[in-house]
Amino acid sequence: MQSFARQEIVWASKEMFEASDRLKQAAKMATAEIERGLCLLRAEQLQSIAERLSAAAENGDRRIAVR
């Protein structure tokens, strides 16, 4: 079993939010439609994960399920 401190979860979610923002900027500058779509898809995925991790940290959840 792996253990993470609440602060580590907060840091990881913050980094994911920032990576998502960078990908959204990259999508605006992309010249190919496929590149734009992939950047936006990955940004959306990172945003979703970051939101769930942030919520778990804020709620003080002691367990996070990995499926």
ZATI-198879 format. One record per residue: y, x, z of N, C-alpha, C in turn; residue in one letter; chain; residue number from 1. Coordinates in steps of 0.1 Angstrom, whole numbers. Last residue first. Example, Ala and Ser with C-alpha at 12.3 -4.5 7.8 and 13.67 -1.06 7.14 Angstrom:
2
    n_c2    n_c1    n_c3   ca_c2   ca_c1   ca_c3    c_c2    c_c1    c_c3   drenmar   mivex   filo
     -22     128      71     -11     137      71       0     129      79         S       A      2
     -57     132      78     -45     123      78     -33     132      78         A       A      1
END
This chain:
67
    n_c2    n_c1    n_c3   ca_c2   ca_c1   ca_c3    c_c2    c_c1    c_c3   drenmar   mivex   filo
      22     -89     -94      11     -96    -102       9     -89    -115         R       A     67
      31     -83     -63      30     -76     -76      19     -83     -83         V       A     66
      53     -97     -39      40     -98     -46      42     -90     -59         A       A     65
      67     -85     -10      70     -87     -24      57     -87     -32         I       A     64
      76     -91      23      66     -89      13      71     -93      -1         R       A     63
      98     -97      38      90     -86      42      79     -82      32         R       A     62
     131    -106      30     117    -108      27     109     -95      31         D       A     61
     158    -108      34     150    -101      44     135    -103      42         G       A     60
     174    -119      15     167    -128      24     159    -122      35         N       A     59
     183     -96       3     192    -104      10     186    -113      20         E       A     58
     159     -87     -10     166     -78       0     175     -87       9         A       A     57
     154    -109     -27     144    -105     -17     150     -96      -6         A       A     56
     176    -108     -43     174    -119     -35     164    -116     -24         A       A     55
     172     -83     -56     184     -85     -47     182     -97     -38         S       A     54
     149     -89     -70     149     -79     -60     160     -80     -50         L       A     53
     159    -109     -87     148    -112     -78     147    -102     -67         R       A     52
     179     -94    -101     183    -106     -94     172    -110     -83         E       A     51
     163     -74    -114     173     -71    -104     177     -82     -95         A       A     50
     148     -90    -132     141     -83    -121     151     -79    -110         I       A     49
     169    -100    -148     160    -109    -141     153    -102    -129         S       A     48
     180     -76    -159     188     -85    -151     180     -94    -142         Q       A     47
     158     -67    -174     163     -59    -162     171     -68    -153         L       A     46
     157     -87    -193     145     -85    -184     150     -77    -172         Q       A     45
     182     -85    -206     178     -97    -199     167     -95    -189         E       A     44
     179     -59    -216     190     -62    -207     187     -75    -199         A       A     43
     158     -63    -234     156     -54    -223     167     -57    -212         R       A     42
     171     -81    -252     159     -85    -245     157     -76    -233         L       A     41
     192     -65    -262     195     -77    -254     183     -82    -246         L       A     40
     178     -44    -275     187     -41    -263     190     -53    -255         C       A     39
     165     -59    -294     157     -52    -284     166     -49    -272         L       A     38
     187     -69    -309     178     -78    -303     170     -72    -292         G       A     37
     197     -45    -319     206     -54    -311     197     -63    -303         R       A     36
     176     -36    -335     180     -28    -323     189     -36    -314         E       A     35
     175     -56    -354     164     -54    -345     167     -46    -333         I       A     34
     200     -53    -367     197     -65    -360     186     -63    -350         E       A     33
     218     -22    -365     206     -30    -370     204     -42    -361         A       A     32
     239     -12    -350     241     -16    -364     230     -24    -370         T       A     31
     253     -17    -317     241     -15    -326     244     -20    -340         A       A     30
     272     -23    -300     275     -12    -309     264     -10    -319         M       A     29
     262     -43    -285     274     -46    -292     277     -35    -303         K       A     28
     241     -30    -273     238     -40    -283     250     -44    -291         A       A     27
     254     -13    -255     247      -7    -267     244     -18    -277         A       A     26
     262     -33    -237     272     -25    -244     266     -19    -257         Q       A     25
     237     -40    -227     245     -50    -234     256     -44    -242         K       A     24
     229     -16    -216     222     -21    -227     230     -32    -235         L       A     23
     247     -15    -194     247      -4    -205     240      -9    -217         R       A     22
     238     -37    -179     252     -37    -185     253     -26    -196         D       A     21
     213     -27    -172     214     -40    -180     228     -40    -187         S       A     20
     220      -6    -156     213      -4    -168     214     -16    -178         A       A     19
     232     -21    -135     240     -11    -143     233      -8    -156         E       A     18
     209     -35    -125     221     -42    -130     230     -33    -139         F       A     17
     194     -13    -118     189     -22    -128     201     -30    -134         M       A     16
     209      -2     -97     206       6    -109     202      -3    -120         E       A     15
     206     -24     -79     219     -20     -84     218     -12     -97         K       A     14
     179     -23     -74     184     -35     -80     198     -32     -86         S       A     13
     177       2     -60     170       0     -73     176     -12     -80         A       A     12
     193      -3     -37     197       7     -47     190       5     -60         W       A     11
     177     -24     -25     191     -26     -29     196     -16     -40         V       A     10
     154     -10     -20     154     -21     -29     168     -25     -34         I       A      9
     164       9      -2     159      14     -14     158       2     -24         E       A      8
     171      -8      19     182      -1      12     177       4      -1         Q       A      7
     146     -16      29     155     -26      23     166     -19      15         R       A      6
     121       8      20     131       3      29     140      -7      22         A       A      5
      87       2      10     101       5       6     111       0      17         F       A      4
      54      12       7      64       7      16      78      11      10         S       A      3
      22       5      -7      35      12      -8      45       5       1         Q       A      2
     -12       8       0       0       0       0      12       9       0         M       A      1
END
